[in-house]
Amino acid sequence: MKERLGMNIVMRKAKVGDIAGLDKVMQVISDGPGDREKMALLIENILRDENKYLLVAVNEDNGEIAGSLLGVAFEDICGDCRPILLVENVAVLDKYQGYGIGRRMFDEIEQWGRRRNCHYEMLVSGLERTGAHRFYKKIGFMEVKGFKKYF
């Protein structure tokens, strides 16, 4: 892990005012800018839902959003019926990769999931994101078979 002096990264819930920075971060994993009006509505909805956590990693030295992820705790009717933590939209700006920000984001969302008594955590990652896959394995994820169908 690289060390960058003077970089003060804090983890917090996203706010509507973070849209420009969030949109920039989401372009790491998508094909261009998002619909910022819809993003604002969704962030407001997420903030009202105790089972969702839109996390941002912010460089307090310059106010830039360095990374983000979305955690959703959802019900499971199997076994002891503990919820499952789904993690989506994981992204860190290229210039911030390798400084432990992704690991810190996962530490934060996993603490949140444990407080909700989640049984396990899962995520889906694009086949071509091999660097991300190495990172996920390094922080304890195991690769399992999954399926995805677009509507």
Secondary structure, DSSP 8 states (H G I E B T S, - for coil): ----TT--EEEEE--GGGHHHHHHHHTTTSSS---HHHHHHHHHHHHH-TTEEEEEEEETTTTEEEEEEEEEEE---STT---EEEEEEEEE-GGGTTSSHHHHHHHHHHHHHHHTT-S-EEE---TT-HHHHHHHHHTT-----------
